[in-house]
């Protein structure tokens, strides 16, 4: 067994999307000759807790935890938030307008904590891991970000110990959809780009979740990039006795930020409400935090009575929930980097074998996979007529008990197969 040190901020019992990717790789790495060693914070600021994920941690693996100091306690005091409250990700706001103090705090966070609020963990982590690795050697290092401070820890370790290093990007860095919201000054923006370039240049291998992100990175630094998407776990989706919803349910699972607010969907549904049969059957299910702007739009289009909101659901329950839903709603952020957006939940949608209703760019990575696997229908951000046509197509099949998903070739997105690919990249750098 070769050994790999995995530096990750997110680890169970942390919930949310960030934890899934390397938890699942860790689960299956032993199948391909790699023994994982995890390094993660002892006291992280996590979006949610989900103890159901603990069952995916392999028996008897080494998990190293060290305390981390983050400026979130100060941040919460400034914006008047209680210490136990969670920080919303991706600039989601559940109130009408962010307070002035919150905007100031974002400016401070963006310009003084570079690349992110975990920057203070870099130096102590490098010291701790340098000492540990001298006594407990590994064959390779993996860092996964965001947060991109994890890459900076790995980069310093690589320089000190001359170990092969794989940098894994679950999201872009300077091309992420909310980068402009960080309110960066010119020097701060320059520093982000400089650090990004150093990571792309110095890592032995760089892995991204999609081809568009890889192509964008190649414009920053021309080298080879590996693409290994997110996926689904067969152990999770093997659920028996799933009964589809009686209602014509359209379900969205995950955070609904402002840039995902599907005005075109609310408009289409309001028009379709003229059909009383449709109105009587519809249920909109939203699982996860919802931005104020989304709730406001739902009210404006008079759809509130059709919405079933669930703030958070453990991952083990989400899988069954998806399989029970009649239609799964996939929303791509309406941002300049829309083509590259490939959310983790998309692949679990594929595994649910329920029809996907996608709203987003028809030329992006998600659209390509949707077509390749025959898993759903897509309409562009402002194409209300195509969207209505897609919804009605699903509704007619629902009425006739024929609403099924005849997807194909999704097996390559299983976590086991993807781990095989990741192990192949690791084998190539040692």
C-alpha positions, -999 to +999 in steps of 0.1 A: +000+000+000+013+034-009+003+062+014-012+096+006-017+126+029-050+143+021-053+179+033-090+189+035-108+215+054-142+197+052-145+163+069-174+146+088-193+154+108-192+185+086-222+184+062-227+202+029-213+197-006-176+203+002-171+172+022-184+146-002-157+145-029-127+134-008-147+115+018-158+092-011-123+090-026-110+081+008-137+054+012-124+036-020-087+044-022-076+012-006-093-008-034-066+007-057-035+004-035-035+037-016-038+041+021-053+076+030-040+097+058-064+127+066-054+161+078-083+184+088-091+211+114-102+201+149-127+230+152-137+242+117-165+266+109-188+242+090-221+250+071-240+221+088-233+189+107-243+156+092-234+126+114-247+102+087-215+108+068-194+092+095-203+057+082-183+064+050-150+068+069-129+036+064-120+017+095-086+023+111-074+051+089-052+078+104-070+111+109-049+140+121-066+170+136-051+203+146-069+234+161-076+262+136-081+299+144-105+316+120-117+352+122-154+342+121-160+349+158-150+385+152-169+386+119-201+374+137-197+400+164-194+428+139-225+418+120-245+410+151-247+372+146-246+348+175-215+327+180-234+294+174-249+306+141-235+293+109-219+315+082-238+313+050-218+302+019-215+318-015-229+352-002-263+339+004-284+364+023-316+355+041-325+391+048-336+419+025-303+437+023-270+430+040-262+453+068-235+480+062-214+462+089-217+430+069-205+447+037-175+461+056-168+427+070-168+412+035-144+439+024-120+431+053-123+394+048-116+397+010-087+420+013-069+409+045-075+372+046-059+360+014-067+335-001-094+329+025-102+330+062-082+298+069-049+316+060-038+315+097-038+277+096-011+275+070+021+281+091+012+259+121+000+231+097+032+231+077+052+229+110+030+201+124+029+181+091+067+185+085+074+169+119+048+142+114+059+132+079+096+129+089+085+101+113+056+088+092+065+091+055+039+092+027+043+087-010+022+117-021+002+147-009-032+158-020-048+192-013-084+200-021-099+234-023-116+257-018-106+269+007-074+274-012-053+278+019-052+239+018-032+242-015-007+267+001-001+242+030+007+215+004+029+238-017+051+246+013+053+209+023+063+200-013+091+226-012+104+213+021+100+176+017+102+172-021+071+151-022+048+147-052+017+169-048-017+167-064-038+199-062-075+191-066-099+220-074-136+214-066-143+249-078-123+276-097-102+302-078-103+336-094-130+326-118-155+314-092-189+330-095-188+351-064-152+364-068-164+398-078-185+400-045-153+398-024-149+436-030-112+432-037-088+461-041-063+459-069-034+446-047-056+419-032-068+408-066-032+407-078-022+386-049-050+361-055-039+357-091-003+354-081-010+326-056-033+308-081-005+308-107+020+295-082-002+265-073-010+257-109+027+260-118+042+240-088+018+212-083+030+179-097-006+172-110-037+194-111-072+179-111-104+197-118-141+186-117-148+197-153-133+204-187-142+241-188-124+248-155-094+229-169-095+250-201-097+282-180-067+271-159-047+264-191-051+301-200-035+310-167-007+284-169-003+261-199+002+225-186-018+193-186-049+191-164-068+160-153-106+161-152-122+139-126-158+149-120-179+145-088-201+115-087-226+092-069-220+063-045-237+030-053-239+023-016-260+054-011-285+049-039-294+013-033-327+021-016-356-003-018-393+004-018-391+039-031-426+053-039-427+084-062-446+114-049-483+115-056-480+152-065-462+165-096-432+175-074-403+196-088-375+193-062-343+214-058-317+201-033-290+225-022-284+262-015-304+286-036-283+317-039-293+349-057-275+339-089-295+307-090-329+324-086-348+310-116-371+339-125-379+322-158-392+291-138-415+312-116-428+330-146-434+297-165-451+281-136-474+311-131-485+309-167-491+271-164-512+277-133-540+287-157-545+250-162-564+240-130-553+204-134-516+214-133-522+238-104-539+211-084-510+187-089-479+209-085-456+209-055-423+228-054-398+212-029-368+233-018-342+215+004-315+238+017-310+275+025-328+299+003-317+335-005-341+363+003-343+372-034-356+337-042-384+339-015-393+374-028-397+361-063-418+332-052-441+356-034-443+380-064-453+352-087-479+340-062-464+305-058-458+304-020-487+280-014-471+254-037-437+255-020-426+229+006-394+242+023-369+221+042-339+239+057-315+210+059-316+173+054-290+147+062-273+132+032-287+097+039-322+112+037-315+134+007-309+103-015-343+088-008-360+123-012-345+126-046-357+092-057-392+100-045-395+133-064-411+133-098-387+159-113-353+171-101-345+207-107-310+216-117-302+253-116-269+267-131-257+300-117-264+328-141-228+341-140-200+346-165-185+312-155-218+293-161-203+269-186-180+255-160-205+250-132-209+213-124-225+209-090-220+178-069-257+172-066-260+169-104-244+134-103-266+123-074-295+135-095-282+112-123-281+082-098-317+089-086-330+079-121-356+107-120-360+132-149-339+163-146-352+197-155-322+220-160-321+257-164-288+272-176-265+276-205-271+250-231-234+249-240-219+241-206-204+211-190-236+202-173-256+204-205-231+181-223-234+154-196-272+158-195-274+151-232-248+123-232-267+104-205-302+112-217-311+123-182-332+153-187-343+184-205-326+218-206-336+254-214-315+286-214-317+311-186-343+333-203-361+308-226-395+307-210-412+290-239-388+260-241-390+257-203-429+256-204-427+230-232-403+209-211-424+211-180-456+202-199-438+172-215-430+159-180-465+167-167-482+148-195-461+118-188-468+122-151-505+121-157-502+089-177-479+072-151-451+073-177-427+098-161-395+079-159-358+086-167-342+064-193-307+075-186-276+056-198-239+054-194-239+070-159-217+042-144-185+061-152-197+087-126-198+061-098-175+070-069-157+037-072-148+043-109-138+079-102-115+068-074-099+044-098-092+074-120-078+094-091-056+066-080-043+064-116-033+101-114-015+094-080+003+065-095+015+087-123+032+112-100+051+089-076 
